[in-house]
Amino acid sequence: KELLKYKQEARNLQGIKDALQQRLIQQDASVLQLKQELLRANMDKEELHNQNVDLQRKVEERNRLLAEYKKELGQKHRHLQQHQTKMDEMLRQLSEASYQQVDLERELERKEALLAHCMKREAEE
């Protein structure tokens, strides 16, 4: 009886052992799968990091170009303002010259009329 009891207990223990070994195999497979997923996730993370670094570099380059363009635009705006000021001054001078020309033409006409009048009087005398 005792031998049967121990045999039964040994079978039960062997069953438990087999079940535990099966469970261990499943857990090992799960751990292996998780390690593979972790490796893939780390690779994806590294790729995303590299893409992020590349994008940051591109953004910095575009910001640098933008700053250069703004600087150039500011310089061109200042030059344009300077040229506008010069053009306004030239237009003012041209306008003054036109007024002076009109005044001189009127004075010339008066003097020509006076000369003609004087010549007419002299001819009459």
Secondary structure by P-SEA (a helix, b strand, c coil): caaaaaaaaaaaaaaaaaaaaaaaaaaaaaaaaaaaaaaaaaaaaaaaaaaaaaaaaaaaaaaaaaaaaaaaaaaaaaaaaaaaaaaaaaaaaaaaaaaaaaaaaaaaaaaaaaaaaaaaaaaac
